[in-house]
Amino acid sequence: MVRQKNQSFFNAMTTLLSLATLPIAVFLAFPANAQTSDLQKPSHFKAVDQRSDRAMGFSHKMTSHHFLLFKDGGAIEIKADDPNDSASKEAIKDHLIKIAGMFSQGDFQVPMLIHATVPPGVDTMKRLKGEISYIPEIAPKGAR
């Protein structure tokens, strides 16, 4: 979970989290017969899923991601869909602990690798790295 006193971080986190909903908004905004951009093509989503599975160490098909915003920051919550899936739960915990350390250092290579672009808000989060706390929280079905 992320806690932050700086409004700039909140704005950056809002922008970063909007990246997760952008494909849905774009899909809904255009009629079915509109020309499909590369970001809307099934091949793009398949590539993002494949890259994320490799980068995170667990299957997107067996887990659920939730992007949460708070007044003082936000969180990415990941849970194993099957409460008995100990391999996914362990991989989720390992990934979020690793990511918290990387983000604290201003290293956002994993999300850039997954999305094949620099996600919105990364520059602000790098600039404010000394003011942002990334605190992994372990949960029964995963972590955030």
N, C-alpha and C positions, 0 to 999 in steps of 0.2 A: 504494500500500500504506500502511496505517496502522500506526504504532508508538506504543505508549502504555505508560507506567509505572503509570498509575493504574487500580486495580481497578474504579473507578466507570465508567470509559470502557469497559472490557471488558464489564461488565454492560450498559451502554447499547448497545454494538455487538451483543451477543448478542440483545438485545431487538429492535433494528432488523432484524437478519438474520432473526429469526423471522417478521417481517412477510412475507418472501418465501415462507415455507413455510406460512403460515396458511391460505391458500385450499385447499391440498392437504389439510391436517389436518382442516379443517372439512368438506370434501367426503367424506373417508373416514369421518368420525365419524357421519354421518347416513345412514340408509337411503335408497334411491333414491326411495321414495314420500313422504319427509318434505317439508314445505313448504320451498320455496327462498327464502332471504333475498336481498336485493338484491346482497350481496357474492358470492353463489354463482351468480348468473344469468350466462349467457353474455354478455349485454349489458354487464355490469360488466367482465368480462375484455376484451371487445372495446374498450370505452372506455379501459381502462388501456393496452392495446396501442397504440391510436391516439394517446393523449396521450404515451406514452413515445417513440414514433417521432418525433413532432414535437419534443419537448423534447430528445431526445438527438441527433437528426440522422441516425439510421441505423435500418434495419428490424430489428425483433425477429425477423422470420422468416429473416433472413440472418445472424444472430449468436447467440452463446451467452453467457449470463451465469452466472457461478459466484460464490457468496458463500462466502468462506473465513474461518474463525476461527483465530486464533493465540493463544498464551498472553499475548502483549503487544499484541493488537489484532486487526485483520482486514483483509480486502481484498475488493473487488468486481473480479472479473476478467471482461473482455469480449473475445471473440474473434470474428473473421469466420469463418463456417463454411467458406467457400471461400477457400483460401490465395491465390488470384489476385484476390480482390475488394479491389482497392486503395482503392476509394471508401469501403467500410465500414471498412477498417482505419484510414484517415486520419480518418474521422468519429469512430471510437472514441477514437483518441488525442486529438483535439481536445476531445471531450466530457469525458474524464477529467481532462485538464489544467485545463479550465474548472471542473469540479466540485471538484477539489482546492482551487483558489483560493477558490471560493465557500464551501466547507465551512470552510476556514481562517478565514474572516471571520464564521462563524456563520450563513451564509445557506443555508438548506435549502429554498428555494422550489421547486427542480426536483423533488425527491422528493414534496413536498406537492402539486405540480401533477399529477404522474403518478398518484399514488394517490388524489387528491381528498380527502385527509385528512392530518393530521400523523402521520407514522410514529412508532411507539414508539421511545423513546430520543433523539429530537431535542432535547427540553428539556435532557437531561443533556449531550448533545454541544455544545449552545450554551453551557451553563454552563462546560464544561471546554475551550472552544475554545483557550485559551492553553496547555493541557497536551497537546493532541492534534496530531500531525503528519500531514498528508495529503500523501503523496509519490507522484505518478504514476510508474509504471514502464512504459516502452514495451516491447512484446514483438513478435515477428515477425508474429503474427496479430492484434494489437490492443494492449491495455494493461490495467493494473490499478492 
